[in-house]
Amino acid sequence: MTRTGTVEDARLRVEVVLGGTELTIGELSEVGRGSIIALESIAGEPVELRAGGRTVARGEVVVIDENFGIRVTELAARTGAHS
């Protein structure tokens, strides 16, 4: 059997986390179109790039054509410990 791919070719979903907050179940049940939810992060703070639930980098939001992107400004420390 011939293998053409390597582990580096595997695809992994990544996400960018802008911020977070806590809501009660009652507050969450009232969320609807047009609702505004304040985040605990401050405007201009770095966003987190996460893969597999772990932060791998931080960066700033940029606009590329009509899409959002992230400019990496800092790589997370690589340790054997899970965060």
PDB file of N, CA, C and O in Angstrom:
ATOM      1  N   MET A   1       0.844  -1.167   0.000  1.00  0.00           N
ATOM      2  CA  MET A   1       0.000   0.000   0.000  1.00  0.00           C
ATOM      3  C   MET A   1       0.893   1.235   0.000  1.00  0.00           C
ATOM      4  O   MET A   1       1.836   1.321   0.786  1.00  0.00           O
ATOM      5  N   THR A   2       0.601   2.181  -0.871  1.00  0.00           N
ATOM      6  CA  THR A   2       1.376   3.411  -0.974  1.00  0.00           C
ATOM      7  C   THR A   2       0.670   4.530  -0.219  1.00  0.00           C
ATOM      8  O   THR A   2      -0.527   4.758  -0.392  1.00  0.00           O
ATOM      9  N   ARG A   3       1.432   5.221   0.620  1.00  0.00           N
ATOM     10  CA  ARG A   3       0.870   6.349   1.367  1.00  0.00           C
ATOM     11  C   ARG A   3       1.399   7.640   0.753  1.00  0.00           C
ATOM     12  O   ARG A   3       2.609   7.839   0.644  1.00  0.00           O
ATOM     13  N   THR A   4       0.483   8.509   0.357  1.00  0.00           N
ATOM     14  CA  THR A   4       0.907   9.755  -0.268  1.00  0.00           C
ATOM     15  C   THR A   4       0.898  10.923   0.709  1.00  0.00           C
ATOM     16  O   THR A   4       1.632  11.890   0.510  1.00  0.00           O
ATOM     17  N   GLY A   5       0.094  10.857   1.746  1.00  0.00           N
ATOM     18  CA  GLY A   5      -0.022  11.962   2.691  1.00  0.00           C
ATOM     19  C   GLY A   5       0.801  11.723   3.940  1.00  0.00           C
ATOM     20  O   GLY A   5       1.202  10.599   4.243  1.00  0.00           O
ATOM     21  N   THR A   6       1.041  12.796   4.648  1.00  0.00           N
ATOM     22  CA  THR A   6       1.715  12.723   5.939  1.00  0.00           C
ATOM     23  C   THR A   6       0.812  13.357   6.980  1.00  0.00           C
ATOM     24  O   THR A   6      -0.223  13.937   6.650  1.00  0.00           O
ATOM     25  N   VAL A   7       1.201  13.245   8.217  1.00  0.00           N
ATOM     26  CA  VAL A   7       0.404  13.837   9.283  1.00  0.00           C
ATOM     27  C   VAL A   7       0.280  15.348   9.096  1.00  0.00           C
ATOM     28  O   VAL A   7      -0.718  15.945   9.498  1.00  0.00           O
ATOM     29  N   GLU A   8       1.287  15.961   8.490  1.00  0.00           N
ATOM     30  CA  GLU A   8       1.225  17.398   8.235  1.00  0.00           C
ATOM     31  C   GLU A   8       0.149  17.760   7.223  1.00  0.00           C
ATOM     32  O   GLU A   8      -0.258  18.920   7.151  1.00  0.00           O
ATOM     33  N   ASP A   9      -0.321  16.795   6.441  1.00  0.00           N
ATOM     34  CA  ASP A   9      -1.372  17.041   5.466  1.00  0.00           C
ATOM     35  C   ASP A   9      -2.771  16.932   6.068  1.00  0.00           C
ATOM     36  O   ASP A   9      -3.753  17.284   5.416  1.00  0.00           O
ATOM     37  N   ALA A  10      -2.869  16.448   7.304  1.00  0.00           N
ATOM     38  CA  ALA A  10      -4.176  16.290   7.946  1.00  0.00           C
ATOM     39  C   ALA A  10      -4.799  17.668   8.193  1.00  0.00           C
ATOM     40  O   ALA A  10      -4.107  18.618   8.559  1.00  0.00           O
ATOM     41  N   ARG A  11      -6.103  17.758   7.988  1.00  0.00           N
ATOM     42  CA  ARG A  11      -6.805  19.022   8.180  1.00  0.00           C
ATOM     43  C   ARG A  11      -7.353  19.089   9.601  1.00  0.00           C
ATOM     44  O   ARG A  11      -7.842  18.093  10.134  1.00  0.00           O
ATOM     45  N   LEU A  12      -7.267  20.265  10.204  1.00  0.00           N
ATOM     46  CA  LEU A  12      -7.714  20.485  11.581  1.00  0.00           C
ATOM     47  C   LEU A  12      -8.507  21.773  11.625  1.00  0.00           C
ATOM     48  O   LEU A  12      -8.049  22.803  11.132  1.00  0.00           O
ATOM     49  N   ARG A  13      -9.680  21.728  12.205  1.00  0.00           N
ATOM     50  CA  ARG A  13     -10.517  22.930  12.318  1.00  0.00           C
ATOM     51  C   ARG A  13      -9.916  23.852  13.370  1.00  0.00           C
ATOM     52  O   ARG A  13      -9.620  23.414  14.482  1.00  0.00           O
ATOM     53  N   VAL A  14      -9.735  25.115  13.033  1.00  0.00           N
ATOM     54  CA  VAL A  14      -9.259  26.109  13.991  1.00  0.00           C
ATOM     55  C   VAL A  14     -10.342  27.164  14.165  1.00  0.00           C
ATOM     56  O   VAL A  14     -11.174  27.363  13.280  1.00  0.00           O
ATOM     57  N   GLU A  15     -10.328  27.826  15.288  1.00  0.00           N
ATOM     58  CA  GLU A  15     -11.308  28.874  15.559  1.00  0.00           C
ATOM     59  C   GLU A  15     -10.611  30.064  16.187  1.00  0.00           C
ATOM     60  O   GLU A  15      -9.582  29.921  16.848  1.00  0.00           O
ATOM     61  N   VAL A  16     -11.178  31.237  15.975  1.00  0.00           N
ATOM     62  CA  VAL A  16     -10.665  32.458  16.572  1.00  0.00           C
ATOM     63  C   VAL A  16     -11.657  32.892  17.633  1.00  0.00           C
ATOM     64  O   VAL A  16     -12.849  33.040  17.359  1.00  0.00           O
ATOM     65  N   VAL A  17     -11.159  33.095  18.849  1.00  0.00           N
ATOM     66  CA  VAL A  17     -12.017  33.462  19.967  1.00  0.00           C
ATOM     67  C   VAL A  17     -11.824  34.945  20.261  1.00  0.00           C
ATOM     68  O   VAL A  17     -10.732  35.387  20.621  1.00  0.00           O
ATOM     69  N   LEU A  18     -12.890  35.691  20.102  1.00  0.00           N
ATOM     70  CA  LEU A  18     -12.873  37.130  20.310  1.00  0.00           C
ATOM     71  C   LEU A  18     -12.991  37.474  21.793  1.00  0.00           C
ATOM     72  O   LEU A  18     -12.365  38.426  22.259  1.00  0.00           O
ATOM     73  N   GLY A  19     -13.772  36.725  22.519  1.00  0.00           N
ATOM     74  CA  GLY A  19     -13.971  36.983  23.945  1.00  0.00           C
ATOM     75  C   GLY A  19     -15.068  36.090  24.475  1.00  0.00           C
ATOM     76  O   GLY A  19     -15.567  35.216  23.766  1.00  0.00           O
ATOM     77  N   GLY A  20     -15.435  36.306  25.694  1.00  0.00           N
ATOM     78  CA  GLY A  20     -16.479  35.496  26.300  1.00  0.00           C
ATOM     79  C   GLY A  20     -17.152  36.242  27.434  1.00  0.00           C
ATOM     80  O   GLY A  20     -16.712  37.318  27.838  1.00  0.00           O
ATOM     81  N   THR A  21     -18.199  35.672  27.927  1.00  0.00           N
ATOM     82  CA  THR A  21     -18.923  36.220  29.063  1.00  0.00           C
ATOM     83  C   THR A  21     -19.756  35.103  29.667  1.00  0.00           C
ATOM     84  O   THR A  21     -19.816  34.004  29.116  1.00  0.00           O
ATOM     85  N   GLU A  22     -20.384  35.370  30.770  1.00  0.00           N
ATOM     86  CA  GLU A  22     -21.287  34.403  31.393  1.00  0.00           C
ATOM     87  C   GLU A  22     -22.700  34.952  31.370  1.00  0.00           C
ATOM     88  O   GLU A  22     -22.926  36.128  31.654  1.00  0.00           O
ATOM     89  N   LEU A  23     -23.648  34.093  31.030  1.00  0.00           N
ATOM     90  CA  LEU A  23     -25.063  34.437  31.036  1.00  0.00           C
ATOM     91  C   LEU A  23     -25.801  33.427  31.887  1.00  0.00           C
ATOM     92  O   LEU A  23     -25.397  32.268  31.990  1.00  0.00           O
ATOM     93  N   THR A  24     -26.884  33.872  32.496  1.00  0.00           N
ATOM     94  CA  THR A  24     -27.752  32.905  33.169  1.00  0.00           C
ATOM     95  C   THR A  24     -28.537  32.170  32.091  1.00  0.00           C
ATOM     96  O   THR A  24     -28.600  32.622  30.948  1.00  0.00           O
ATOM     97  N   ILE A  25     -29.122  31.062  32.444  1.00  0.00           N
ATOM     98  CA  ILE A  25     -29.953  30.333  31.487  1.00  0.00           C
ATOM     99  C   ILE A  25     -31.121  31.202  31.053  1.00  0.00           C
ATOM    100  O   ILE A  25     -31.527  31.163  29.891  1.00  0.00           O
ATOM    101  N   GLY A  26     -31.663  31.981  31.974  1.00  0.00           N
ATOM    102  CA  GLY A  26     -32.760  32.886  31.639  1.00  0.00           C
ATOM    103  C   GLY A  26     -32.331  33.935  30.628  1.00  0.00           C
ATOM    104  O   GLY A  26     -33.058  34.216  29.675  1.00  0.00           O
ATOM    105  N   GLU A  27     -31.148  34.519  30.831  1.00  0.00           N
ATOM    106  CA  GLU A  27     -30.632  35.513  29.884  1.00  0.00           C
ATOM    107  C   GLU A  27     -30.408  34.891  28.506  1.00  0.00           C
ATOM    108  O   GLU A  27     -30.747  35.485  27.483  1.00  0.00           O
ATOM    109  N   LEU A  28     -29.838  33.695  28.495  1.00  0.00           N
ATOM    110  CA  LEU A  28     -29.588  33.004  27.235  1.00  0.00           C
ATOM    111  C   LEU A  28     -30.888  32.697  26.499  1.00  0.00           C
ATOM    112  O   LEU A  28     -30.946  32.789  25.273  1.00  0.00           O
ATOM    113  N   SER A  29     -31.925  32.335  27.240  1.00  0.00           N
ATOM    114  CA  SER A  29     -33.203  32.007  26.604  1.00  0.00           C
ATOM    115  C   SER A  29     -33.862  33.240  25.987  1.00  0.00           C
ATOM    116  O   SER A  29     -34.737  33.106  25.132  1.00  0.00           O
ATOM    117  N   GLU A  30     -33.449  34.445  26.411  1.00  0.00           N
ATOM    118  CA  GLU A  30     -34.017  35.677  25.871  1.00  0.00           C
ATOM    119  C   GLU A  30     -33.225  36.226  24.681  1.00  0.00           C
ATOM    120  O   GLU A  30     -33.622  37.229  24.088  1.00  0.00           O
ATOM    121  N   VAL A  31     -32.114  35.582  24.328  1.00  0.00           N
ATOM    122  CA  VAL A  31     -31.302  36.059  23.204  1.00  0.00           C
ATOM    123  C   VAL A  31     -32.058  35.828  21.905  1.00  0.00           C
ATOM    124  O   VAL A  31     -32.591  34.747  21.653  1.00  0.00           O
ATOM    125  N   GLY A  32     -32.088  36.861  21.099  1.00  0.00           N
ATOM    126  CA  GLY A  32     -32.763  36.763  19.812  1.00  0.00           C
ATOM    127  C   GLY A  32     -32.089  37.661  18.794  1.00  0.00           C
ATOM    128  O   GLY A  32     -31.095  38.322  19.094  1.00  0.00           O
ATOM    129  N   ARG A  33     -32.628  37.678  17.604  1.00  0.00           N
ATOM    130  CA  ARG A  33     -32.080  38.513  16.534  1.00  0.00           C
ATOM    131  C   ARG A  33     -32.011  39.959  17.009  1.00  0.00           C
ATOM    132  O   ARG A  33     -33.001  40.508  17.493  1.00  0.00           O
ATOM    133  N   GLY A  34     -30.844  40.572  16.869  1.00  0.00           N
ATOM    134  CA  GLY A  34     -30.644  41.950  17.294  1.00  0.00           C
ATOM    135  C   GLY A  34     -30.141  42.098  18.714  1.00  0.00           C
ATOM    136  O   GLY A  34     -29.800  43.204  19.134  1.00  0.00           O
ATOM    137  N   SER A  35     -30.086  40.991  19.472  1.00  0.00           N
ATOM    138  CA  SER A  35     -29.567  41.060  20.841  1.00  0.00           C
ATOM    139  C   SER A  35     -28.090  41.436  20.809  1.00  0.00           C
ATOM    140  O   SER A  35     -27.360  41.049  19.896  1.00  0.00           O
ATOM    141  N   ILE A  36     -27.664  42.184  21.800  1.00  0.00           N
ATOM    142  CA  ILE A  36     -26.253  42.530  21.945  1.00  0.00           C
ATOM    143  C   ILE A  36     -25.764  41.923  23.248  1.00  0.00           C
ATOM    144  O   ILE A  36     -26.359  42.131  24.306  1.00  0.00           O
ATOM    145  N   ILE A  37     -24.675  41.169  23.161  1.00  0.00           N
ATOM    146  CA  ILE A  37     -24.099  40.518  24.336  1.00  0.00           C
ATOM    147  C   ILE A  37     -22.718  41.118  24.552  1.00  0.00           C
ATOM    148  O   ILE A  37     -21.838  40.983  23.702  1.00  0.00           O
ATOM    149  N   ALA A  38     -22.527  41.777  25.684  1.00  0.00           N
ATOM    150  CA  ALA A  38     -21.235  42.391  25.998  1.00  0.00           C
ATOM    151  C   ALA A  38     -20.230  41.301  26.372  1.00  0.00           C
ATOM    152  O   ALA A  38     -20.543  40.391  27.140  1.00  0.00           O
ATOM    153  N   LEU A  39     -19.031  41.405  25.824  1.00  0.00           N
ATOM    154  CA  LEU A  39     -17.969  40.451  26.127  1.00  0.00           C
ATOM    155  C   LEU A  39     -17.054  41.019  27.201  1.00  0.00           C
ATOM    156  O   LEU A  39     -16.988  42.232  27.394  1.00  0.00           O
ATOM    157  N   GLU A  40     -16.356  40.141  27.891  1.00  0.00           N
ATOM    158  CA  GLU A  40     -15.450  40.563  28.950  1.00  0.00           C
ATOM    159  C   GLU A  40     -14.128  41.096  28.407  1.00  0.00           C
ATOM    160  O   GLU A  40     -13.342  41.676  29.156  1.00  0.00           O
ATOM    161  N   SER A  41     -13.875  40.906  27.110  1.00  0.00           N
ATOM    162  CA  SER A  41     -12.622  41.391  26.537  1.00  0.00           C
ATOM    163  C   SER A  41     -12.773  42.864  26.149  1.00  0.00           C
ATOM    164  O   SER A  41     -13.882  43.348  25.924  1.00  0.00           O
ATOM    165  N   ILE A  42     -11.660  43.555  26.076  1.00  0.00           N
ATOM    166  CA  ILE A  42     -11.629  44.970  25.744  1.00  0.00           C
ATOM    167  C   ILE A  42     -11.329  45.108  24.254  1.00  0.00           C
ATOM    168  O   ILE A  42     -10.509  44.369  23.711  1.00  0.00           O
ATOM    169  N   ALA A  43     -11.990  46.047  23.603  1.00  0.00           N
ATOM    170  CA  ALA A  43     -11.740  46.288  22.180  1.00  0.00           C
ATOM    171  C   ALA A  43     -10.255  46.539  21.966  1.00  0.00           C
ATOM    172  O   ALA A  43      -9.635  47.291  22.717  1.00  0.00           O
ATOM    173  N   GLY A  44      -9.691  45.918  20.956  1.00  0.00           N
ATOM    174  CA  GLY A  44      -8.273  46.071  20.661  1.00  0.00           C
ATOM    175  C   GLY A  44      -7.393  45.014  21.301  1.00  0.00           C
ATOM    176  O   GLY A  44      -6.216  44.907  20.958  1.00  0.00           O
ATOM    177  N   GLU A  45      -7.942  44.219  22.237  1.00  0.00           N
ATOM    178  CA  GLU A  45      -7.162  43.119  22.831  1.00  0.00           C
ATOM    179  C   GLU A  45      -6.938  42.049  21.780  1.00  0.00           C
ATOM    180  O   GLU A  45      -7.748  41.891  20.867  1.00  0.00           O
ATOM    181  N   PRO A  46      -5.835  41.307  21.905  1.00  0.00           N
ATOM    182  CA  PRO A  46      -5.596  40.215  20.951  1.00  0.00           C
ATOM    183  C   PRO A  46      -6.696  39.154  21.035  1.00  0.00           C
ATOM    184  O   PRO A  46      -7.260  38.909  22.101  1.00  0.00           O
ATOM    185  N   VAL A  47      -6.985  38.534  19.900  1.00  0.00           N
ATOM    186  CA  VAL A  47      -7.895  37.397  19.853  1.00  0.00           C
ATOM    187  C   VAL A  47      -7.058  36.128  19.947  1.00  0.00           C
ATOM    188  O   VAL A  47      -5.853  36.156  19.695  1.00  0.00           O
ATOM    189  N   GLU A  48      -7.687  35.023  20.307  1.00  0.00           N
ATOM    190  CA  GLU A  48      -6.975  33.749  20.438  1.00  0.00           C
ATOM    191  C   GLU A  48      -7.279  32.853  19.253  1.00  0.00           C
ATOM    192  O   GLU A  48      -8.433  32.727  18.842  1.00  0.00           O
ATOM    193  N   LEU A  49      -6.251  32.234  18.706  1.00  0.00           N
ATOM    194  CA  LEU A  49      -6.394  31.219  17.672  1.00  0.00           C
ATOM    195  C   LEU A  49      -6.300  29.876  18.373  1.00  0.00           C
ATOM    196  O   LEU A  49      -5.283  29.567  18.994  1.00  0.00           O
ATOM    197  N   ARG A  50      -7.354  29.075  18.280  1.00  0.00           N
ATOM    198  CA  ARG A  50      -7.391  27.783  18.973  1.00  0.00           C
ATOM    199  C   ARG A  50      -7.514  26.641  17.983  1.00  0.00           C
ATOM    200  O   ARG A  50      -8.187  26.746  16.957  1.00  0.00           O
ATOM    201  N   ALA A  51      -6.849  25.552  18.318  1.00  0.00           N
ATOM    202  CA  ALA A  51      -6.935  24.313  17.542  1.00  0.00           C
ATOM    203  C   ALA A  51      -7.074  23.184  18.545  1.00  0.00           C
ATOM    204  O   ALA A  51      -6.288  23.090  19.487  1.00  0.00           O
ATOM    205  N   GLY A  52      -8.055  22.337  18.355  1.00  0.00           N
ATOM    206  CA  GLY A  52      -8.270  21.237  19.290  1.00  0.00           C
ATOM    207  C   GLY A  52      -8.553  21.721  20.701  1.00  0.00           C
ATOM    208  O   GLY A  52      -8.217  21.037  21.667  1.00  0.00           O
ATOM    209  N   GLY A  53      -9.170  22.899  20.835  1.00  0.00           N
ATOM    210  CA  GLY A  53      -9.497  23.430  22.148  1.00  0.00           C
ATOM    211  C   GLY A  53      -8.338  24.097  22.872  1.00  0.00           C
ATOM    212  O   GLY A  53      -8.501  24.557  24.002  1.00  0.00           O
ATOM    213  N   ARG A  54      -7.179  24.155  22.243  1.00  0.00           N
ATOM    214  CA  ARG A  54      -5.988  24.744  22.873  1.00  0.00           C
ATOM    215  C   ARG A  54      -5.579  26.016  22.139  1.00  0.00           C
ATOM    216  O   ARG A  54      -5.631  26.074  20.910  1.00  0.00           O
ATOM    217  N   THR A  55      -5.177  27.024  22.887  1.00  0.00           N
ATOM    218  CA  THR A  55      -4.694  28.254  22.278  1.00  0.00           C
ATOM    219  C   THR A  55      -3.316  27.995  21.688  1.00  0.00           C
ATOM    220  O   THR A  55      -2.407  27.552  22.390  1.00  0.00           O
ATOM    221  N   VAL A  56      -3.163  28.274  20.393  1.00  0.00           N
ATOM    222  CA  VAL A  56      -1.876  28.068  19.723  1.00  0.00           C
ATOM    223  C   VAL A  56      -1.208  29.389  19.351  1.00  0.00           C
ATOM    224  O   VAL A  56       0.001  29.443  19.124  1.00  0.00           O
ATOM    225  N   ALA A  57      -2.018  30.464  19.291  1.00  0.00           N
ATOM    226  CA  ALA A  57      -1.455  31.769  18.947  1.00  0.00           C
ATOM    227  C   ALA A  57      -2.436  32.858  19.344  1.00  0.00           C
ATOM    228  O   ALA A  57      -3.599  32.592  19.646  1.00  0.00           O
ATOM    229  N   ARG A  58      -1.947  34.084  19.339  1.00  0.00           N
ATOM    230  CA  ARG A  58      -2.782  35.258  19.546  1.00  0.00           C
ATOM    231  C   ARG A  58      -2.514  36.223  18.403  1.00  0.00           C
ATOM    232  O   ARG A  58      -1.443  36.196  17.796  1.00  0.00           O
ATOM    233  N   GLY A  59      -3.477  37.064  18.116  1.00  0.00           N
ATOM    234  CA  GLY A  59      -3.276  37.992  17.021  1.00  0.00           C
ATOM    235  C   GLY A  59      -4.328  39.063  16.978  1.00  0.00           C
ATOM    236  O   GLY A  59      -5.126  39.217  17.903  1.00  0.00           O
ATOM    237  N   GLU A  60      -4.319  39.810  15.881  1.00  0.00           N
ATOM    238  CA  GLU A  60      -5.273  40.896  15.710  1.00  0.00           C
ATOM    239  C   GLU A  60      -6.140  40.621  14.492  1.00  0.00           C
ATOM    240  O   GLU A  60      -5.699  40.015  13.515  1.00  0.00           O
ATOM    241  N   VAL A  61      -7.369  41.074  14.574  1.00  0.00           N
ATOM    242  CA  VAL A  61      -8.311  40.871  13.481  1.00  0.00           C
ATOM    243  C   VAL A  61      -7.963  41.820  12.344  1.00  0.00           C
ATOM    244  O   VAL A  61      -7.694  43.001  12.564  1.00  0.00           O
ATOM    245  N   VAL A  62      -7.972  41.285  11.124  1.00  0.00           N
ATOM    246  CA  VAL A  62      -7.734  42.079   9.921  1.00  0.00           C
ATOM    247  C   VAL A  62      -8.842  41.765   8.914  1.00  0.00           C
ATOM    248  O   VAL A  62      -9.516  40.739   9.015  1.00  0.00           O
ATOM    249  N   VAL A  63      -9.017  42.648   7.959  1.00  0.00           N
ATOM    250  CA  VAL A  63      -9.978  42.420   6.879  1.00  0.00           C
ATOM    251  C   VAL A  63      -9.188  42.139   5.608  1.00  0.00           C
ATOM    252  O   VAL A  63      -8.312  42.911   5.217  1.00  0.00           O
ATOM    253  N   ILE A  64      -9.519  41.004   4.965  1.00  0.00           N
ATOM    254  CA  ILE A  64      -8.876  40.586   3.724  1.00  0.00           C
ATOM    255  C   ILE A  64      -9.979  40.524   2.674  1.00  0.00           C
ATOM    256  O   ILE A  64     -10.840  39.644   2.714  1.00  0.00           O
ATOM    257  N   ASP A  65      -9.943  41.471   1.729  1.00  0.00           N
ATOM    258  CA  ASP A  65     -11.039  41.639   0.774  1.00  0.00           C
ATOM    259  C   ASP A  65     -12.316  41.870   1.579  1.00  0.00           C
ATOM    260  O   ASP A  65     -12.442  42.894   2.250  1.00  0.00           O
ATOM    261  N   GLU A  66     -13.257  40.940   1.522  1.00  0.00           N
ATOM    262  CA  GLU A  66     -14.498  41.099   2.287  1.00  0.00           C
ATOM    263  C   GLU A  66     -14.583  40.116   3.447  1.00  0.00           C
ATOM    264  O   GLU A  66     -15.646  39.960   4.048  1.00  0.00           O
ATOM    265  N   ASN A  67     -13.484  39.457   3.767  1.00  0.00           N
ATOM    266  CA  ASN A  67     -13.472  38.459   4.834  1.00  0.00           C
ATOM    267  C   ASN A  67     -12.631  38.925   6.007  1.00  0.00           C
ATOM    268  O   ASN A  67     -11.732  39.751   5.853  1.00  0.00           O
ATOM    269  N   PHE A  68     -12.930  38.389   7.173  1.00  0.00           N
ATOM    270  CA  PHE A  68     -12.095  38.628   8.345  1.00  0.00           C
ATOM    271  C   PHE A  68     -10.956  37.627   8.362  1.00  0.00           C
ATOM    272  O   PHE A  68     -11.096  36.510   7.863  1.00  0.00           O
ATOM    273  N   GLY A  69      -9.841  38.019   8.927  1.00  0.00           N
ATOM    274  CA  GLY A  69      -8.699  37.141   9.102  1.00  0.00           C
ATOM    275  C   GLY A  69      -8.024  37.481  10.415  1.00  0.00           C
ATOM    276  O   GLY A  69      -8.513  38.318  11.173  1.00  0.00           O
ATOM    277  N   ILE A  70      -6.907  36.836  10.684  1.00  0.00           N
ATOM    278  CA  ILE A  70      -6.141  37.115  11.900  1.00  0.00           C
ATOM    279  C   ILE A  70      -4.671  37.246  11.520  1.00  0.00           C
ATOM    280  O   ILE A  70      -4.129  36.409  10.799  1.00  0.00           O
ATOM    281  N   ARG A  71      -4.035  38.302  12.010  1.00  0.00           N
ATOM    282  CA  ARG A  71      -2.593  38.485  11.847  1.00  0.00           C
ATOM    283  C   ARG A  71      -1.963  37.987  13.150  1.00  0.00           C
ATOM    284  O   ARG A  71      -2.192  38.562  14.214  1.00  0.00           O
ATOM    285  N   VAL A  72      -1.187  36.938  13.063  1.00  0.00           N
ATOM    286  CA  VAL A  72      -0.571  36.344  14.258  1.00  0.00           C
ATOM    287  C   VAL A  72       0.494  37.288  14.796  1.00  0.00           C
ATOM    288  O   VAL A  72       1.388  37.721  14.069  1.00  0.00           O
ATOM    289  N   THR A  73       0.383  37.597  16.078  1.00  0.00           N
ATOM    290  CA  THR A  73       1.354  38.478  16.737  1.00  0.00           C
ATOM    291  C   THR A  73       2.157  37.766  17.806  1.00  0.00           C
ATOM    292  O   THR A  73       3.198  38.254  18.244  1.00  0.00           O
ATOM    293  N   GLU A  74       1.661  36.596  18.228  1.00  0.00           N
ATOM    294  CA  GLU A  74       2.338  35.866  19.308  1.00  0.00           C
ATOM    295  C   GLU A  74       1.973  34.384  19.229  1.00  0.00           C
ATOM    296  O   GLU A  74       0.803  34.033  19.080  1.00  0.00           O
ATOM    297  N   LEU A  75       2.966  33.534  19.327  1.00  0.00           N
ATOM    298  CA  LEU A  75       2.709  32.092  19.409  1.00  0.00           C
ATOM    299  C   LEU A  75       2.615  31.693  20.864  1.00  0.00           C
ATOM    300  O   LEU A  75       3.375  32.183  21.700  1.00  0.00           O
ATOM    301  N   ALA A  76       1.686  30.807  21.170  1.00  0.00           N
ATOM    302  CA  ALA A  76       1.543  30.309  22.540  1.00  0.00           C
ATOM    303  C   ALA A  76       2.721  29.401  22.873  1.00  0.00           C
ATOM    304  O   ALA A  76       3.298  28.756  21.997  1.00  0.00           O
ATOM    305  N   ALA A  77       3.057  29.367  24.139  1.00  0.00           N
ATOM    306  CA  ALA A  77       4.149  28.500  24.588  1.00  0.00           C
ATOM    307  C   ALA A  77       3.766  27.050  24.296  1.00  0.00           C
ATOM    308  O   ALA A  77       2.637  26.626  24.540  1.00  0.00           O
ATOM    309  N   ARG A  78       4.727  26.308  23.773  1.00  0.00           N
ATOM    310  CA  ARG A  78       4.473  24.892  23.476  1.00  0.00           C
ATOM    311  C   ARG A  78       4.992  24.058  24.626  1.00  0.00           C
ATOM    312  O   ARG A  78       6.199  23.919  24.824  1.00  0.00           O
ATOM    313  N   THR A  79       4.053  23.505  25.383  1.00  0.00           N
ATOM    314  CA  THR A  79       4.415  22.652  26.515  1.00  0.00           C
ATOM    315  C   THR A  79       3.686  21.341  26.367  1.00  0.00           C
ATOM    316  O   THR A  79       2.767  21.219  25.557  1.00  0.00           O
ATOM    317  N   GLY A  80       4.086  20.375  27.135  1.00  0.00           N
ATOM    318  CA  GLY A  80       3.429  19.085  27.125  1.00  0.00           C
ATOM    319  C   GLY A  80       2.142  19.095  27.910  1.00  0.00           C
ATOM    320  O   GLY A  80       1.345  18.164  27.794  1.00  0.00           O
ATOM    321  N   ALA A  81       1.915  20.129  28.712  1.00  0.00           N
ATOM    322  CA  ALA A  81       0.706  20.207  29.540  1.00  0.00           C
ATOM    323  C   ALA A  81      -0.480  20.652  28.699  1.00  0.00           C
ATOM    324  O   ALA A  81      -0.330  21.472  27.793  1.00  0.00           O
ATOM    325  N   HIS A  82      -1.652  20.118  28.995  1.00  0.00           N
ATOM    326  CA  HIS A  82      -2.881  20.514  28.314  1.00  0.00           C
ATOM    327  C   HIS A  82      -3.453  21.727  29.024  1.00  0.00           C
ATOM    328  O   HIS A  82      -3.434  21.811  30.252  1.00  0.00           O
ATOM    329  N   SER A  83      -3.973  22.688  28.219  1.00  0.00           N
ATOM    330  CA  SER A  83      -4.610  23.856  28.834  1.00  0.00           C
ATOM    331  C   SER A  83      -6.086  23.840  28.679  1.00  0.00           C
ATOM    332  O   SER A  83      -6.765  24.756  29.143  1.00  0.00           O
TER     333      SER A  83
END
